[in-house]
Amino acid sequence: MGVSRLDVFYRRLLLTKLFIGGWGKPEDLKRIFEFRKIIGDREKCKSLVPKDYPVYLNKTEDHTDCQIHDGFFISPLEHLVPGILPPEAVKARFQFIVPKRWQKNRPVCIHLAGTGDHFFWRRRTLMARPMIKEAGMASLLLENPYYGYRKPKDQLRSCLKNVSDLFVMGGALILESTVLLHWLEREGYWPLGMTGISMGGYMASLAVTNWPKPIPLVPCLSWSTASSVFTTGVLSKAVNWTELEKQYAINLVYEEEIIKLLEYCGADSFKMGPGHVENVDCLEHLLGLSRQDRASVVQNSKAGGEAEARQGLMIGGPEGCRAGDRVHQYLSSVNTSGTNVDTLPGSPHSNNILHGKKMDTAKCCRPSLHRESISFMKGVMDECTHMANFSVPVDTSLIIVVQAKEDAYIPRTGVLSLQEIWPGCEVRYLNGGHISAYLFKQNVFRQAIYDTFNKFCLKYPNLH
């Protein structure tokens, strides 16, 4: 199946870059990966969020067909991994849209936000209000960390600054969804379910893996892992690979420490392979950098920034060229596609003479570093977003996945399918791509929600 031209065209209209800050602090990545081991196991999480966790309503609007309540609570992630959330995101905000007349029971569906879905207007207009009219079903809209009121001041629109921000968002939403499910149970609502579109579908899926009871789930336009989204999908073109590659090349911690924390080992897992070390060593040799040199560059960078780092280390290159400066020039001289190899500064030929030795730039320069960075991205993404790295939902027959056949944002090639990870789930395919499905198929998403809620009521009539 091909990919949607509309998806490709729409992506080209958006000029902003993702992850302009890089991978995130290594210390934060380590803390996130350790915490993933806990939230990836439902049995370990039973006592993480108390059933009476405090939730507050602070505003109510009265409409002809419904009431809209605004509420908030403190994200449990702030208590469990202190300081990992930006200050703006610590307070979780939500909107609860409740019908004035229930048709049957008191069903509530929690909607998590997709990429770019700030505040509540979009989900309220396209999903929640129609669900009131069509099925008398309430909706609870949780605002994602890094979005809307929870967006850090230095973040540009929806573009997460660091790769680690996506993992922090996921961990927070798993715990915050648990808070809301407990609260809704206390308030007597039933049945309860979860949904989301695009990134919201991923996050809803992660949240349901952590819930200890059968629960309806409808992830729309999402799949089994986010790794393919940022490495092979059209969004990969928006990733700031230049900064990621630069950080990966200079900072030893990513290849020597972070990689060792990646535990996901499924059939589609990230594997660096024996060529990894050879490629890195070859890069260092080409730049005239030893491992000690790289560590010194990093240390100087921490102490006084990149400018000082570039001035802090002399190597035996021509005309006393400095190591940090060579790294900076090297990483700045190559394009982001990984298909063209530029020469090092001071050498106009494709076969460079460095320290009197003839080097094969096609093997040692840009392509290997770009591939290593992509492999590392796949590894960290799979660690924190691959559904196979989390518990299987209690009842997979209550899951209806809605996918677009020609989705260029969510590639399905080369990754485990949700049917393999969650045997018994249903997958419904739509013609077209990601953008067209989002714009014109909201009614299909809603119908899937009604279908799985009905299935739940038939299968578990007394589970409340």
C-alpha positions as CSV (number, residue, x, y, z in Angstrom):
1,M,0.0,0.0,0.0
2,G,1.3,3.5,-0.9
3,V,1.3,6.6,1.2
4,S,-1.1,9.5,1.0
5,R,0.1,12.4,-1.1
6,L,-2.0,14.7,1.1
7,D,0.0,13.5,4.2
8,V,3.3,14.3,2.4
9,F,2.1,17.7,1.1
10,Y,0.7,18.7,4.5
11,R,3.9,17.8,6.2
12,R,5.8,20.1,3.8
13,L,3.7,23.0,4.8
14,L,4.9,22.8,8.3
15,L,8.4,24.3,8.6
16,T,9.0,24.0,12.3
17,K,11.6,21.4,13.6
18,L,11.1,18.8,16.3
19,F,13.6,18.2,19.2
20,I,15.7,21.4,18.6
21,G,17.1,20.9,22.1
22,G,18.4,17.4,21.3
23,W,17.9,14.2,23.2
24,G,17.3,15.7,26.6
25,K,19.5,15.5,29.7
26,P,21.1,12.1,30.0
27,E,20.2,12.1,33.7
28,D,16.5,12.6,32.8
29,L,16.7,9.8,30.2
30,K,18.1,7.4,32.8
31,R,15.4,8.3,35.3
32,I,12.7,7.9,32.7
33,F,14.0,4.5,31.6
34,E,14.1,3.3,35.2
35,F,10.6,4.5,35.8
36,R,9.4,2.8,32.6
37,K,10.4,-0.5,34.1
38,I,7.8,0.1,36.8
39,I,4.9,1.5,34.8
40,G,5.5,-1.1,32.1
41,D,4.4,-3.8,34.6
42,R,0.8,-3.4,35.7
43,E,1.4,-5.5,38.9
44,K,4.1,-3.1,40.1
45,C,1.8,-0.1,39.6
46,K,-1.2,-1.1,41.7
47,S,-0.3,1.2,44.6
48,L,1.3,4.0,42.7
49,V,-1.9,6.1,42.4
50,P,-4.2,5.9,45.4
51,K,-7.9,5.4,44.6
52,D,-8.8,8.5,46.6
53,Y,-6.2,10.7,44.8
54,P,-7.6,14.3,45.1
55,V,-9.3,15.8,42.0
56,Y,-10.9,19.3,42.0
57,L,-13.7,21.0,39.9
58,N,-13.3,24.8,39.8
59,K,-15.8,25.9,37.1
60,T,-19.1,24.8,35.5
61,E,-20.8,26.1,32.4
62,D,-24.4,25.3,31.7
63,H,-25.4,24.6,28.1
64,T,-28.7,23.4,26.5
65,D,-27.7,19.8,26.1
66,C,-24.8,19.4,28.6
67,Q,-22.8,20.8,31.5
68,I,-19.0,21.5,31.0
69,H,-16.9,21.3,34.1
70,D,-13.3,22.4,34.3
71,G,-11.1,20.6,36.8
72,F,-7.5,20.0,37.8
73,F,-5.2,17.9,40.0
74,I,-1.5,17.6,40.6
75,S,0.2,15.1,38.3
76,P,1.3,12.0,40.2
77,L,4.5,12.0,38.2
78,E,5.7,15.1,40.1
79,H,5.5,13.0,43.3
80,L,7.1,9.8,41.8
81,V,9.8,11.4,39.7
82,P,10.3,14.9,41.2
83,G,11.4,17.6,38.9
84,I,11.1,15.6,35.6
85,L,8.0,17.7,34.5
86,P,8.4,21.3,33.6
87,P,6.8,23.6,36.2
88,E,4.0,24.6,33.8
89,A,2.9,21.0,33.4
90,V,2.7,19.9,37.1
91,K,-0.9,20.9,37.4
92,A,-3.0,18.6,35.2
93,R,-6.1,20.3,33.7
94,F,-9.2,18.7,32.2
95,Q,-12.7,19.4,30.9
96,F,-15.6,17.1,31.7
97,I,-18.6,17.3,29.3
98,V,-21.7,15.7,30.8
99,P,-25.1,15.3,29.2
100,K,-28.1,16.7,31.0
101,R,-30.0,13.5,30.1
102,W,-28.4,10.1,30.0
103,Q,-29.8,7.5,27.5
104,K,-28.5,4.4,29.2
105,N,-26.1,4.1,32.2
106,R,-23.7,6.9,32.7
107,P,-20.8,6.2,30.3
108,V,-17.7,8.3,30.1
109,C,-14.9,8.2,27.5
110,I,-11.6,9.9,28.3
111,H,-10.0,11.6,25.2
112,L,-6.3,12.2,25.1
113,A,-4.9,14.9,22.8
114,G,-3.2,14.3,19.5
115,T,-0.3,16.3,18.1
116,G,-1.1,20.0,18.1
117,D,-4.4,19.6,20.0
118,H,-4.0,22.4,22.6
119,F,-6.6,23.2,25.1
120,F,-10.0,21.5,24.6
121,W,-11.9,23.2,21.7
122,R,-11.0,20.6,19.0
123,R,-11.9,17.5,20.9
124,R,-15.0,19.1,22.4
125,T,-16.3,20.2,19.0
126,L,-15.4,17.2,16.8
127,M,-15.9,14.4,19.3
128,A,-17.5,15.3,22.7
129,R,-20.5,17.4,21.7
130,P,-21.5,15.0,18.9
131,M,-21.2,12.1,21.3
132,I,-23.7,13.8,23.7
133,K,-26.2,14.1,20.9
134,E,-25.6,10.6,19.3
135,A,-25.2,8.4,22.3
136,G,-25.8,10.4,25.5
137,M,-22.1,9.7,26.4
138,A,-20.0,12.0,28.5
139,S,-16.4,12.9,27.6
140,L,-13.5,13.8,29.7
141,L,-10.8,15.8,27.9
142,L,-7.4,15.7,29.6
143,E,-4.8,18.3,28.5
144,N,-1.4,16.7,27.7
145,P,1.7,17.9,29.4
146,Y,3.6,20.4,27.1
147,Y,0.3,21.5,25.5
148,G,-2.1,24.4,26.2
149,Y,-1.8,25.7,29.8
150,R,0.8,23.0,30.4
151,K,3.2,24.2,27.6
152,P,6.7,25.3,28.7
153,K,7.4,29.0,28.0
154,D,10.4,28.2,25.8
155,Q,8.6,25.7,23.6
156,L,7.5,26.7,20.2
157,R,3.9,25.8,19.5
158,S,3.6,21.9,19.5
159,C,7.2,21.1,18.8
160,L,8.6,19.3,21.8
161,K,12.1,20.6,22.6
162,N,13.7,17.3,23.6
163,V,13.2,13.7,22.7
164,S,12.9,13.0,26.4
165,D,9.8,15.3,26.6
166,L,7.7,12.7,24.7
167,F,8.6,10.1,27.2
168,V,7.8,12.4,30.1
169,M,4.5,13.2,28.5
170,G,3.7,9.4,28.2
171,G,4.6,8.6,31.8
172,A,2.6,11.5,33.1
173,L,-0.5,10.6,31.0
174,I,-0.5,7.0,32.1
175,L,-0.6,8.1,35.8
176,E,-3.0,11.0,35.2
177,S,-5.4,8.7,33.3
178,T,-5.4,6.4,36.3
179,V,-6.2,9.3,38.6
180,L,-9.2,10.2,36.4
181,L,-10.5,6.6,36.1
182,H,-10.4,6.2,39.9
183,W,-12.2,9.5,40.3
184,L,-14.9,8.6,37.8
185,E,-15.5,5.3,39.5
186,R,-15.8,7.1,42.9
187,E,-18.4,9.4,41.3
188,G,-20.5,6.5,40.1
189,Y,-19.9,6.8,36.3
190,W,-20.0,3.5,34.3
191,P,-18.8,2.2,31.9
192,L,-15.5,4.0,31.4
193,G,-13.3,3.9,28.3
194,M,-10.4,5.6,26.6
195,T,-9.7,7.0,23.1
196,G,-7.4,9.3,21.3
197,I,-6.4,10.3,17.7
198,S,-2.8,10.0,16.4
199,M,-0.5,10.7,19.4
200,G,-3.6,10.7,21.6
201,G,-4.2,7.1,20.5
202,Y,-0.7,6.0,21.5
203,M,-1.1,7.7,24.9
204,A,-4.5,6.2,25.5
205,S,-3.1,2.7,24.6
206,L,-0.3,3.2,27.1
207,A,-2.7,4.2,29.8
208,V,-5.0,1.2,29.3
209,T,-2.0,-1.2,29.6
210,N,-1.8,0.1,33.2
211,W,-5.4,-0.2,34.2
212,P,-6.1,-3.4,36.2
213,K,-9.7,-4.0,34.9
214,P,-11.3,-4.7,31.5
215,I,-11.8,-1.3,29.7
216,P,-12.9,-0.2,26.2
217,L,-10.1,1.3,24.2
218,V,-10.3,2.9,20.7
219,P,-6.9,4.2,19.5
220,C,-7.4,6.0,16.2
221,L,-4.6,6.6,13.6
222,S,-1.9,5.2,15.9
223,W,0.0,1.9,16.0
224,S,2.3,-0.3,18.1
225,T,5.3,2.1,18.5
226,A,6.3,5.7,18.0
227,S,9.7,4.7,16.7
228,S,8.7,4.4,13.1
229,V,6.9,7.8,13.3
230,F,10.2,9.6,13.9
231,T,12.5,7.4,11.9
232,T,10.7,6.4,8.7
233,G,7.4,8.4,8.7
234,V,7.0,11.9,7.1
235,L,7.6,13.4,10.6
236,S,11.1,12.1,10.4
237,K,11.8,15.0,8.0
238,A,10.9,17.5,10.7
239,V,13.3,16.0,13.3
240,N,16.4,18.2,14.0
241,W,18.8,15.4,13.1
242,T,21.8,17.9,12.9
243,E,21.5,18.6,16.6
244,L,20.8,15.0,17.6
245,E,23.8,13.7,15.6
246,K,26.1,16.4,17.0
247,Q,25.1,15.5,20.6
248,Y,25.4,11.8,19.9
249,A,28.8,12.2,18.4
250,I,30.3,14.3,21.1
251,N,28.7,13.0,24.3
252,L,29.9,9.5,25.3
253,V,27.0,8.8,27.7
254,Y,24.5,8.0,24.9
255,E,26.5,5.1,23.4
256,E,28.2,3.9,26.6
257,E,25.5,4.3,29.2
258,I,22.0,5.0,27.8
259,I,22.1,2.2,25.3
260,K,22.7,-0.3,28.1
261,L,19.4,0.7,29.7
262,L,17.3,-0.2,26.6
263,E,15.6,-3.4,27.4
264,Y,13.0,-3.9,24.6
265,C,14.0,-7.0,22.7
266,G,11.1,-7.9,20.4
267,A,11.4,-9.1,16.8
268,D,11.4,-5.5,15.6
269,S,13.8,-4.2,18.3
270,F,16.7,-1.8,17.9
271,K,20.0,-3.6,17.5
272,M,23.1,-1.6,17.1
273,G,25.2,-4.5,15.8
274,P,28.9,-5.0,15.7
275,G,29.4,-2.2,13.1
276,H,28.4,0.4,15.7
277,V,31.7,0.6,17.6
278,E,33.7,0.4,14.4
279,N,31.7,3.3,12.9
280,V,32.2,5.5,16.0
281,D,35.9,4.7,16.3
282,C,36.3,5.5,12.6
283,L,34.5,8.8,13.1
284,E,36.8,9.7,16.0
285,H,39.9,8.7,14.0
286,L,38.8,10.9,11.0
287,L,38.2,13.9,13.3
288,G,41.5,13.2,15.1
289,L,39.6,12.7,18.3
290,S,40.3,10.1,21.0
291,R,37.6,9.0,23.4
292,Q,39.4,11.2,26.0
293,D,39.2,14.1,23.6
294,R,35.5,13.7,23.2
295,A,35.0,13.6,27.0
296,S,37.1,16.8,27.3
297,V,35.0,18.5,24.7
298,V,31.8,17.6,26.6
299,Q,33.3,18.7,30.0
300,N,34.3,22.0,28.6
301,S,30.9,22.4,27.0
302,K,29.3,21.9,30.4
303,A,31.6,24.4,32.0
304,G,31.3,27.2,29.6
305,G,29.3,26.4,26.5
306,E,30.1,25.3,23.0
307,A,32.3,28.3,22.2
308,E,34.7,27.6,25.0
309,A,34.6,23.9,24.2
310,R,35.8,24.6,20.7
311,Q,38.7,26.5,22.1
312,G,39.7,24.1,24.8
313,L,41.5,21.3,23.0
314,M,44.5,21.2,20.7
315,I,45.0,18.2,18.4
316,G,47.7,17.3,15.9
317,G,45.8,18.5,12.9
318,P,47.0,20.8,10.2
319,E,47.7,24.4,11.4
320,G,46.8,23.6,15.0
321,C,43.1,23.0,14.3
322,R,41.2,22.5,17.5
323,A,39.1,19.4,18.1
324,G,35.9,21.0,19.2
325,D,36.0,23.4,16.2
326,R,36.6,20.4,13.9
327,V,33.6,18.6,15.4
328,H,31.4,21.6,15.0
329,Q,32.5,22.3,11.4
330,Y,32.2,18.7,10.5
331,L,28.7,18.3,11.8
332,S,27.7,21.7,10.3
333,S,29.1,20.9,6.9
334,V,26.9,17.9,6.1
335,N,23.3,17.8,5.0
336,T,20.5,16.1,6.9
337,S,19.5,13.5,4.3
338,G,22.5,11.3,5.0
339,T,23.0,10.8,1.2
340,N,25.8,13.3,0.6
341,V,29.3,13.2,2.1
342,D,31.1,16.5,2.4
343,T,34.8,16.8,3.0
344,L,36.3,18.0,6.2
345,P,37.4,21.6,6.5
346,G,40.6,22.3,4.7
347,S,40.3,19.4,2.3
348,P,38.6,19.9,-1.1
349,H,38.7,16.3,-2.2
350,S,36.5,13.3,-1.4
351,N,39.5,11.2,-0.3
352,N,40.9,13.3,2.6
353,I,44.5,13.2,3.7
354,L,44.4,13.4,7.5
355,H,47.7,13.0,9.4
356,G,49.2,11.8,6.1
357,K,46.7,8.9,5.8
358,K,44.2,8.4,3.0
359,M,40.7,8.0,4.5
360,D,37.5,6.6,3.0
361,T,35.0,9.3,3.8
362,A,32.0,7.3,2.5
363,K,32.5,4.8,5.2
364,C,33.7,7.0,8.1
365,C,31.8,10.3,7.8
366,R,28.2,11.4,7.7
367,P,26.3,8.2,6.7
368,S,27.4,6.1,9.6
369,L,26.7,8.8,12.2
370,H,23.3,9.5,10.7
371,R,22.5,5.7,10.8
372,E,23.7,5.4,14.3
373,S,21.5,8.4,15.4
374,I,18.5,6.9,13.7
375,S,19.2,3.5,15.4
376,F,19.5,5.2,18.7
377,M,16.3,7.1,18.2
378,K,14.5,3.8,17.4
379,G,16.0,2.3,20.5
380,V,14.9,5.0,22.9
381,M,11.5,5.3,21.3
382,D,10.8,1.6,21.4
383,E,11.9,1.5,25.0
384,C,9.3,4.0,26.1
385,T,6.5,3.7,23.5
386,H,6.4,0.2,22.2
387,M,3.3,-1.6,23.4
388,A,5.2,-4.9,23.7
389,N,7.2,-3.2,26.4
390,F,4.1,-2.8,28.5
391,S,1.5,-5.1,30.0
392,V,-1.2,-6.5,27.7
393,P,-4.6,-4.9,28.5
394,V,-6.8,-7.1,30.7
395,D,-9.3,-7.8,27.9
396,T,-8.1,-7.2,24.3
397,S,-11.5,-8.0,22.8
398,L,-12.6,-4.6,24.0
399,I,-10.0,-2.8,21.8
400,I,-11.0,-1.5,18.4
401,V,-8.1,0.1,16.5
402,V,-9.0,2.5,13.6
403,Q,-6.2,2.8,11.0
404,A,-5.7,4.6,7.7
405,K,-4.5,2.4,4.9
406,E,-2.2,5.0,3.4
407,D,-1.0,6.7,6.6
408,A,2.3,8.4,5.9
409,Y,2.6,9.6,9.5
410,I,2.3,6.2,11.2
411,P,4.2,3.6,9.2
412,R,3.3,0.0,9.9
413,T,6.1,-1.6,7.8
414,G,8.9,-3.2,9.8
415,V,7.2,-3.1,13.2
416,L,5.1,-5.6,15.1
417,S,1.4,-5.2,14.5
418,L,-1.1,-4.6,17.3
419,Q,-2.8,-7.9,16.5
420,E,0.5,-9.7,17.3
421,I,1.0,-7.8,20.6
422,W,-2.7,-7.8,21.6
423,P,-4.3,-11.0,20.2
424,G,-8.0,-10.6,20.0
425,C,-8.1,-6.9,19.3
426,E,-10.0,-5.6,16.2
427,V,-8.5,-3.4,13.5
428,R,-10.7,-1.4,11.2
429,Y,-9.0,0.2,8.1
430,L,-10.1,3.4,6.4
431,N,-9.2,4.3,2.8
432,G,-6.8,7.3,2.5
433,G,-4.2,8.8,4.8
434,H,-3.7,10.3,8.2
435,I,-4.8,13.9,7.4
436,S,-7.9,12.9,5.4
437,A,-9.0,10.5,8.1
438,Y,-8.6,13.1,10.8
439,L,-10.6,15.7,8.8
440,F,-13.4,13.5,7.5
441,K,-13.7,10.3,9.5
442,Q,-14.5,11.5,13.0
443,N,-17.9,9.8,12.8
444,V,-16.1,6.4,12.2
445,F,-14.0,7.0,15.3
446,R,-17.1,7.7,17.3
447,Q,-18.9,4.6,16.0
448,A,-16.0,2.5,17.1
449,I,-16.3,4.0,20.6
450,Y,-20.0,3.1,20.7
451,D,-19.4,-0.4,19.5
452,T,-16.8,-1.3,22.0
453,F,-18.8,0.3,24.9
454,N,-21.8,-1.8,23.9
455,K,-19.6,-4.9,23.8
456,F,-18.3,-4.1,27.3
457,C,-21.8,-3.7,28.7
458,L,-22.9,-7.1,27.2
459,K,-19.7,-8.9,28.4
460,Y,-19.4,-7.3,31.9
461,P,-23.0,-6.1,32.9
462,N,-22.2,-6.3,36.6
463,L,-18.6,-4.9,36.6
464,H,-19.3,-1.7,38.5
